[in-house]
Amino acid sequence: MTQTKDVKIVDPEADDALALAKMHVQSWHDTYTGMHGATTEWIRKRTVNRFNEDGLSETKKLFAAPRQHPESYYFKLAKIEDKVVGFVSGQKTNEEQELSGFYVARDQQGTGLASKLMDMIMSWFNASKTIVLFSAKDNIRAIKFYEKYGFKVDNDAKVEQKYKPLTIIQMTKQGDKA
Ligand SMILES: CC(C)(COP(=O)(O)OP(=O)(O)OC[C@H]1O[C@@H](n2cnc3c(N)ncnc32)[C@H](O)[C@@H]1OP(=O)(O)O)[C@@H](O)C(=O)NCCC(=O)NCCS
Protein backbone atom coordinates (compact mmCIF):
# COMPACT_ATOMS: atom_id res chain seq x y z
CA MET A 1 0.00 0.00 0.00
CA THR A 2 1.38 3.42 -0.82
CA GLN A 3 0.82 6.59 1.10
CA THR A 4 -2.33 8.51 0.31
CA LYS A 5 -1.22 11.70 -1.38
CA ASP A 6 -3.82 13.71 0.54
CA VAL A 7 -1.89 13.22 3.79
CA LYS A 8 -0.31 16.45 4.99
CA ILE A 9 2.20 16.68 7.82
CA VAL A 10 1.63 19.87 9.78
CA ASP A 11 2.31 21.68 13.04
CA PRO A 12 -0.64 21.12 15.38
CA GLU A 13 -3.13 23.92 16.01
CA ALA A 14 -5.36 24.18 19.09
CA ASP A 15 -8.35 23.33 16.87
CA ASP A 16 -6.82 19.91 16.17
CA ALA A 17 -7.02 18.78 19.83
CA LEU A 18 -10.29 16.87 19.52
CA ALA A 19 -9.31 15.21 16.24
CA LEU A 20 -6.01 14.12 17.80
CA ALA A 21 -7.80 12.70 20.87
CA LYS A 22 -10.19 10.72 18.64
CA MET A 23 -7.37 9.25 16.57
CA HIS A 24 -5.14 8.48 19.56
CA VAL A 25 -7.91 6.77 21.54
CA GLN A 26 -9.04 4.75 18.51
CA SER A 27 -5.44 3.66 18.02
CA TRP A 28 -5.27 2.57 21.68
CA HIS A 29 -8.32 0.36 21.09
CA ASP A 30 -6.92 -1.01 17.83
CA THR A 31 -3.48 -1.68 19.29
CA TYR A 32 -3.97 -2.71 22.91
CA THR A 33 -7.33 -4.49 23.15
CA GLY A 34 -6.51 -7.99 24.33
CA MET A 35 -2.80 -7.24 24.74
CA HIS A 36 -1.54 -8.35 28.18
CA GLY A 37 -5.23 -8.77 29.11
CA ALA A 38 -6.14 -5.09 28.47
CA THR A 39 -9.90 -4.82 27.91
CA THR A 40 -11.99 -2.35 25.94
CA GLU A 41 -13.44 -1.12 29.23
CA TRP A 42 -9.98 -0.54 30.73
CA ILE A 43 -8.96 1.45 27.65
CA ARG A 44 -12.20 3.44 27.74
CA LYS A 45 -11.67 4.36 31.42
CA ARG A 46 -8.02 5.14 30.81
CA THR A 47 -8.76 7.49 27.90
CA VAL A 48 -12.16 9.04 28.68
CA ASN A 49 -10.61 12.21 30.11
CA ARG A 50 -8.92 12.92 26.79
CA PHE A 51 -12.23 14.29 25.54
CA ASN A 52 -13.21 16.58 28.41
CA GLU A 53 -12.16 20.18 28.88
CA ASP A 54 -9.12 19.33 31.03
CA GLY A 55 -7.93 16.65 28.61
CA LEU A 56 -8.28 18.88 25.58
CA SER A 57 -6.54 21.70 27.40
CA GLU A 58 -3.59 19.38 28.22
CA THR A 59 -3.37 18.44 24.53
CA LYS A 60 -3.39 22.10 23.52
CA LYS A 61 -0.47 22.73 25.90
CA LEU A 62 1.47 19.91 24.22
CA PHE A 63 0.67 21.48 20.85
CA ALA A 64 1.89 24.90 22.00
CA ALA A 65 5.17 23.70 23.55
CA PRO A 66 7.13 23.30 20.26
CA ARG A 67 6.21 26.86 19.27
CA GLN A 68 7.45 28.20 22.59
CA HIS A 69 10.51 25.95 22.90
CA PRO A 70 11.27 24.39 19.52
CA GLU A 71 14.65 23.19 20.75
CA SER A 72 13.00 21.11 23.50
CA TYR A 73 9.65 19.89 22.16
CA TYR A 74 8.51 18.30 18.91
CA PHE A 75 4.97 17.55 17.74
CA LYS A 76 3.75 16.91 14.19
CA LEU A 77 0.37 15.75 12.97
CA ALA A 78 -0.43 13.82 9.81
CA LYS A 79 -3.83 14.93 8.54
CA ILE A 80 -6.24 14.19 5.74
CA GLU A 81 -8.31 17.35 5.61
CA ASP A 82 -9.51 17.85 9.23
CA LYS A 83 -8.93 14.26 10.27
CA VAL A 84 -5.77 13.31 12.18
CA VAL A 85 -4.29 10.05 10.85
CA GLY A 86 -0.99 10.04 12.71
CA PHE A 87 1.29 11.94 15.03
CA VAL A 88 4.79 11.95 16.40
CA SER A 89 6.08 13.78 19.46
CA GLY A 90 9.29 14.05 21.41
CA GLN A 91 11.27 16.03 23.90
CA LYS A 92 14.91 16.63 24.59
CA THR A 93 17.16 18.24 27.17
CA ASN A 94 20.95 18.30 27.32
CA GLU A 95 20.80 15.02 29.23
CA GLU A 96 17.88 13.09 27.74
CA GLN A 97 15.95 12.58 24.53
CA GLU A 98 12.63 10.77 24.39
CA LEU A 99 10.38 9.75 21.52
CA SER A 100 7.24 10.23 23.60
CA GLY A 101 4.37 9.59 21.19
CA PHE A 102 4.11 7.78 17.88
CA TYR A 103 0.81 6.58 16.42
CA VAL A 104 -0.38 5.99 12.88
CA ALA A 105 -4.06 5.18 12.21
CA ARG A 106 -4.71 1.59 11.23
CA ASP A 107 -5.68 2.43 7.64
CA GLN A 108 -2.41 4.34 7.14
CA GLN A 109 -0.12 1.63 8.52
CA GLY A 110 2.15 0.00 5.97
CA THR A 111 1.92 3.04 3.69
CA GLY A 112 5.27 4.67 4.51
CA LEU A 113 3.67 7.43 6.58
CA ALA A 114 5.24 6.04 9.78
CA SER A 115 8.71 6.13 8.20
CA LYS A 116 8.15 9.69 7.04
CA LEU A 117 7.17 10.82 10.56
CA MET A 118 10.03 8.87 12.08
CA ASP A 119 12.59 10.36 9.68
CA MET A 120 11.37 13.83 10.60
CA ILE A 121 11.74 13.41 14.35
CA MET A 122 15.03 11.55 14.00
CA SER A 123 16.50 14.54 12.20
CA TRP A 124 15.26 16.78 15.03
CA PHE A 125 16.94 14.63 17.71
CA ASN A 126 20.63 15.04 18.39
CA ALA A 127 22.08 11.95 16.68
CA SER A 128 25.14 11.99 18.92
CA LYS A 129 23.05 11.36 22.03
CA THR A 130 20.97 8.47 23.32
CA ILE A 131 17.23 8.41 22.54
CA VAL A 132 14.72 6.39 24.57
CA LEU A 133 11.12 5.35 24.02
CA PHE A 134 8.60 3.19 25.84
CA SER A 135 6.46 0.48 24.28
CA ALA A 136 4.13 -2.30 25.37
CA LYS A 137 6.16 -5.50 25.57
CA ASP A 138 3.89 -7.35 23.13
CA ASN A 139 3.56 -4.52 20.60
CA ILE A 140 5.60 -6.54 18.13
CA ARG A 141 4.84 -4.40 15.08
CA ALA A 142 6.02 -1.25 16.85
CA ILE A 143 9.10 -2.94 18.30
CA LYS A 144 10.10 -4.26 14.86
CA PHE A 145 9.56 -0.82 13.38
CA TYR A 146 11.75 0.83 16.04
CA GLU A 147 14.44 -1.82 15.59
CA LYS A 148 14.70 -0.79 11.95
CA TYR A 149 15.74 2.64 13.27
CA GLY A 150 18.41 1.24 15.57
CA PHE A 151 16.45 1.06 18.84
CA LYS A 152 17.08 -2.00 20.98
CA VAL A 153 14.98 -3.41 23.82
CA ASP A 154 16.74 -2.42 27.04
CA ASN A 155 16.10 -5.26 29.47
CA ASP A 156 18.15 -3.57 32.20
CA ALA A 157 16.14 -0.35 32.26
CA LYS A 158 13.89 0.21 35.27
CA VAL A 159 10.53 1.19 33.79
CA GLU A 160 7.66 2.70 35.74
CA GLN A 161 4.67 0.38 35.20
CA LYS A 162 1.95 3.02 35.08
CA TYR A 163 -0.17 1.35 32.39
CA LYS A 164 -0.94 -1.98 34.09
CA PRO A 165 -2.05 -4.50 32.84
CA LEU A 166 0.16 -3.45 29.90
CA THR A 167 3.79 -4.30 30.56
CA ILE A 168 5.96 -1.42 29.43
CA ILE A 169 9.51 -1.85 28.18
CA GLN A 170 12.17 0.70 27.32
CA MET A 171 13.93 0.79 23.97
CA THR A 172 17.16 2.71 23.58
CA LYS A 173 19.07 3.99 20.59
CA GLN A 174 22.65 4.82 21.48
CA GLY A 175 24.02 8.10 20.19
CA ASP A 176 26.73 8.09 17.52
CA LYS A 177 29.22 9.28 20.13
CA ALA A 178 27.67 7.59 23.20
C1 LIG B 1 4.15 1.28 15.09
C2 LIG B 1 3.72 1.96 13.81
C3 LIG B 1 3.96 3.44 13.89
C4 LIG B 1 4.58 1.39 12.65
O1 LIG B 1 4.09 1.90 11.44
P1 LIG B 1 3.70 0.92 10.23
O2 LIG B 1 3.24 1.74 9.10
O3 LIG B 1 2.76 -0.08 10.76
O4 LIG B 1 5.12 0.31 9.93
P2 LIG B 1 5.54 -0.75 8.83
O5 LIG B 1 4.45 -1.11 7.91
O6 LIG B 1 6.81 -0.20 8.30
O7 LIG B 1 5.79 -2.05 9.70
C5 LIG B 1 6.79 -2.14 10.64
C6 LIG B 1 7.35 -3.55 10.72
O8 LIG B 1 6.45 -4.32 11.51
C7 LIG B 1 6.43 -5.64 11.02
N1 LIG B 1 5.04 -5.93 10.72
C8 LIG B 1 4.27 -5.50 9.71
N2 LIG B 1 3.03 -5.99 9.85
C9 LIG B 1 3.03 -6.73 10.97
C10 LIG B 1 2.05 -7.46 11.66
N3 LIG B 1 0.79 -7.52 11.21
N4 LIG B 1 2.40 -8.08 12.82
C11 LIG B 1 3.66 -8.03 13.29
N5 LIG B 1 4.63 -7.31 12.68
C12 LIG B 1 4.31 -6.69 11.54
C13 LIG B 1 7.34 -5.73 9.87
O9 LIG B 1 8.61 -6.17 10.35
C14 LIG B 1 7.47 -4.31 9.41
O10 LIG B 1 8.70 -4.14 8.87
P3 LIG B 1 9.01 -4.52 7.31
O11 LIG B 1 8.89 -3.20 6.57
O12 LIG B 1 10.39 -5.03 7.39
O13 LIG B 1 8.02 -5.52 6.86
C15 LIG B 1 2.23 1.69 13.50
O14 LIG B 1 2.00 0.32 13.28
C16 LIG B 1 1.32 2.18 14.60
O15 LIG B 1 1.09 3.37 14.74
N6 LIG B 1 0.77 1.27 15.39
C17 LIG B 1 -0.24 1.58 16.37
C18 LIG B 1 0.25 2.50 17.47
C19 LIG B 1 1.53 2.05 18.10
O16 LIG B 1 1.71 0.87 18.37
N7 LIG B 1 2.41 3.02 18.34
C20 LIG B 1 3.65 2.77 19.01
C21 LIG B 1 3.48 3.01 20.45
S1 LIG B 1 5.00 2.71 21.32
The ligand as an SDF file (V2000), in Angstrom:
LIG
                    3D

 48 50  0  0  0  0  0  0  0  0999 V2000
    4.1530    1.2840   15.0890 C   0  0  0  0  0  0  0  0  0  0  0  0
    3.7240    1.9580   13.8060 C   0  0  0  0  0  0  0  0  0  0  0  0
    3.9600    3.4380   13.8940 C   0  0  0  0  0  0  0  0  0  0  0  0
    4.5770    1.3880   12.6510 C   0  0  0  0  0  0  0  0  0  0  0  0
    4.0930    1.9040   11.4410 O   0  0  0  0  0  0  0  0  0  0  0  0
    3.6960    0.9250   10.2350 P   0  0  0  0  0  0  0  0  0  0  0  0
    3.2430    1.7410    9.0950 O   0  0  0  0  0  0  0  0  0  0  0  0
    2.7560   -0.0760   10.7580 O   0  0  0  0  0  0  0  0  0  0  0  0
    5.1220    0.3060    9.9310 O   0  0  0  0  0  0  0  0  0  0  0  0
    5.5440   -0.7460    8.8340 P   0  0  0  0  0  0  0  0  0  0  0  0
    4.4490   -1.1100    7.9100 O   0  0  0  0  0  0  0  0  0  0  0  0
    6.8130   -0.1960    8.3020 O   0  0  0  0  0  0  0  0  0  0  0  0
    5.7900   -2.0510    9.7050 O   0  0  0  0  0  0  0  0  0  0  0  0
    6.7910   -2.1350   10.6360 C   0  0  0  0  0  0  0  0  0  0  0  0
    7.3520   -3.5490   10.7220 C   0  0  0  0  0  0  0  0  0  0  0  0
    6.4460   -4.3180   11.5140 O   0  0  0  0  0  0  0  0  0  0  0  0
    6.4330   -5.6410   11.0200 C   0  0  0  0  0  0  0  0  0  0  0  0
    5.0360   -5.9320   10.7230 N   0  0  0  0  0  0  0  0  0  0  0  0
    4.2690   -5.4980    9.7130 C   0  0  0  0  0  0  0  0  0  0  0  0
    3.0270   -5.9870    9.8550 N   0  0  0  0  0  0  0  0  0  0  0  0
    3.0280   -6.7280   10.9730 C   0  0  0  0  0  0  0  0  0  0  0  0
    2.0500   -7.4620   11.6590 C   0  0  0  0  0  0  0  0  0  0  0  0
    0.7940   -7.5240   11.2140 N   0  0  0  0  0  0  0  0  0  0  0  0
    2.3960   -8.0830   12.8210 N   0  0  0  0  0  0  0  0  0  0  0  0
    3.6620   -8.0340   13.2860 C   0  0  0  0  0  0  0  0  0  0  0  0
    4.6290   -7.3150   12.6800 N   0  0  0  0  0  0  0  0  0  0  0  0
    4.3080   -6.6880   11.5450 C   0  0  0  0  0  0  0  0  0  0  0  0
    7.3420   -5.7300    9.8660 C   0  0  0  0  0  0  0  0  0  0  0  0
    8.6060   -6.1740   10.3470 O   0  0  0  0  0  0  0  0  0  0  0  0
    7.4660   -4.3130    9.4080 C   0  0  0  0  0  0  0  0  0  0  0  0
    8.7010   -4.1370    8.8720 O   0  0  0  0  0  0  0  0  0  0  0  0
    9.0100   -4.5210    7.3100 P   0  0  0  0  0  0  0  0  0  0  0  0
    8.8880   -3.2040    6.5750 O   0  0  0  0  0  0  0  0  0  0  0  0
   10.3870   -5.0300    7.3940 O   0  0  0  0  0  0  0  0  0  0  0  0
    8.0170   -5.5220    6.8560 O   0  0  0  0  0  0  0  0  0  0  0  0
    2.2320    1.6950   13.4970 C   0  0  0  0  0  0  0  0  0  0  0  0
    1.9970    0.3220   13.2760 O   0  0  0  0  0  0  0  0  0  0  0  0
    1.3250    2.1820   14.5960 C   0  0  0  0  0  0  0  0  0  0  0  0
    1.0880    3.3710   14.7350 O   0  0  0  0  0  0  0  0  0  0  0  0
    0.7740    1.2670   15.3890 N   0  0  0  0  0  0  0  0  0  0  0  0
   -0.2390    1.5800   16.3680 C   0  0  0  0  0  0  0  0  0  0  0  0
    0.2540    2.5030   17.4720 C   0  0  0  0  0  0  0  0  0  0  0  0
    1.5270    2.0510   18.0950 C   0  0  0  0  0  0  0  0  0  0  0  0
    1.7120    0.8720   18.3650 O   0  0  0  0  0  0  0  0  0  0  0  0
    2.4060    3.0190   18.3450 N   0  0  0  0  0  0  0  0  0  0  0  0
    3.6510    2.7740   19.0070 C   0  0  0  0  0  0  0  0  0  0  0  0
    3.4820    3.0130   20.4530 C   0  0  0  0  0  0  0  0  0  0  0  0
    5.0050    2.7120   21.3250 S   0  0  0  0  0  0  0  0  0  0  0  0
  1  2  1  0
  2  3  1  0
  2  4  1  0
  2 36  1  0
  4  5  1  0
  5  6  1  0
  6  7  2  0
  6  8  1  0
  6  9  1  0
  9 10  1  0
 10 11  2  0
 10 12  1  0
 10 13  1  0
 13 14  1  0
 14 15  1  0
 15 16  1  0
 15 30  1  0
 16 17  1  0
 17 18  1  0
 17 28  1  0
 18 19  1  0
 18 27  1  0
 19 20  2  0
 20 21  1  0
 21 22  1  0
 21 27  2  0
 22 23  1  0
 22 24  2  0
 24 25  1  0
 25 26  2  0
 26 27  1  0
 28 29  1  0
 28 30  1  0
 30 31  1  0
 31 32  1  0
 32 33  2  0
 32 34  1  0
 32 35  1  0
 36 37  1  0
 36 38  1  0
 38 39  2  0
 38 40  1  0
 40 41  1  0
 41 42  1  0
 42 43  1  0
 43 44  2  0
 43 45  1  0
 45 46  1  0
 46 47  1  0
 47 48  1  0
M  END
$$$$
